[in-house]
Amino acid sequence: MSKFAALLILMALLLPLAAVHAEDNPTVAIVRFGSLRTFDVTEGAILDVLESYGYISSEENVAARNHQDMAGEKLNIIWGSADFDLPTANLMLETILDADPDVVVTITTTITQLTINATGGMEDPPAVFFTSVYNPYKAGIVQSACIKPDHVTGSLSSTPYEDILNLLDTQMPDIQTIGTIYNSAEAAGVVGVEEITRIAEGMGLTVIAAAVSDVSGINLAAEGLVNKGIDAFVMPIDLRTGAAGLPIVVNLGNEYGVPVFHPILFSVYYGATVSSGFYHYYAQGENVGVMLAAHLNGDLDIATTAINEQVGSAIGINLDIARQQGIEISQEIVDEAEAVIENGEAELSERVQMELAQYGGIVPLEERLEADQAFLEALHCSPERIAEEQAALDS
């Protein structure tokens, strides 16, 4: 009993020291709108870079991937997710900011908007690094790469809506009318529909858009578009309703023989007939990880660090869905596809596989430092660059 009592006393003495040690470390909050495999890859890349720079150990890296809050030897990490629900997102972010993090890494447009709005009026806001954000300029998150809040930077994902509409033209050259569905409260969806409409009308197409407030309205909206005689669905990037709503649209497409085109490569896993879009989920996480590590080192001035744009897209097709819709995919599209779903199996091109295979790969610091420094130097917002961007905005 005396040994047990001594152990309890020792633990009581050590716990405050451990708490002080944890509080002395910088705290990084990583918050996402909801759970997607692609977010896991991006977050994993951030953790891999932090391990390369010595901020977390390999054991801490493995533990952090389970999204458990962690008081590490050199860095504290806290997590937040909102299950794609806006009220939950507001409460989650309030809880995160109450923890007084030094850095908030935001994933998705919605979470980034909420975080910037919540921190914009703070006297000493946490640094904000965003990723998995599509078109932050039209979404009102920032004005340009360098004209932005001083505590904000990140890596945006390119959204080439032209690519998916060009594929639509290749597959259906005689098409006349397309339908699209978006969440009226989701900035990415609103911006996406504006882009789809602008590009499609320039191609001589008629666009019929339907707004919904949640997933429950998607089936009725999709039926309404089919009844108005659309030839295809072209969906925007809209995470509040997209992840759950895409299968609903696909089911109606299967019933009426209407194909579904989507601007995210891996949407073919969820039933899109044809996709074309971003897939560099690990690379964009690396970008943010490098920025974050430089900031933790005291080597990064966020105010003069431009937003990086991660580009690159690939084509996906779901031959199983196409057969259900009575559609034969154009041979030109088949030849270019890098993600193919057939007989329930997925076949990925080598370059897409390589992007996903990097997940969990740790590059020694000495092997990456020179390239990382060059990457950061290219993001410097010089007075001349800022003036050029402001002039472009003014014009």
HELIX and SHEET records of a PDB file:
HELIX    1   1 SER A    2  ASP A   24  1                                  23    
HELIX    2   2 ARG A   37  SER A   52  1                                  16    
HELIX    3   3 SER A   58  ALA A   64  1                                   7    
HELIX    4   4 LEU A   86  ASP A   98  1                                  13    
HELIX    5   5 THR A  109  THR A  119  1                                  11    
HELIX    6   6 TYR A  161  GLN A  171  1                                  11    
HELIX    7   7 ALA A  187  GLY A  202  1                                  16    
HELIX    8   8 VAL A  215  GLY A  217  5                                   3    
HELIX    9   9 ILE A  218  ASN A  227  1                                  10    
HELIX   10  10 LEU A  239  TYR A  256  1                                  18    
HELIX   11  11 LEU A  265  TYR A  270  5                                   6    
HELIX   12  12 TYR A  281  ASN A  297  1                                  17    
HELIX   13  13 ILE A  302  THR A  304  5                                   3    
HELIX   14  14 LEU A  319  GLN A  324  1                                   6    
HELIX   15  15 GLN A  331  GLU A  336  1                                   6    
HELIX   16  16 GLU A  350  ALA A  357  1                                   8    
HELIX   17  17 LEU A  365  ALA A  378  1                                  14    
HELIX   18  18 PRO A  383  ASP A  394  1                                  12    
SHEET    1   A 7 MET A  70  ALA A  71  0                                        
SHEET    2   A 7 ASN A  76  SER A  81 -1                                        
SHEET    3   A 7 THR A  27  ARG A  32  1                                        
SHEET    4   A 7 VAL A 103  ILE A 107  1                                        
SHEET    5   A 7 ALA A 127  TYR A 134  1                                        
SHEET    6   A 7 VAL A 152  SER A 157  1                                        
SHEET    7   A 7 ASN A 308  GLN A 310  1                                        
SHEET    1   B 8 THR A 206  VAL A 212  0                                        
SHEET    2   B 8 THR A 177  ASN A 183  1                                        
SHEET    3   B 8 ALA A 232  VAL A 234  1                                        
SHEET    4   B 8 VAL A 260  ILE A 264  1                                        
SHEET    5   B 8 VAL A 274  PHE A 278  1                                        
SHEET    6   B 8 SER A 313  ASN A 318 -1                                        
SHEET    7   B 8 ALA A 337  GLU A 342  1                                        
SHEET    8   B 8 GLU A 345  LEU A 348 -1                                        
END                                                                             
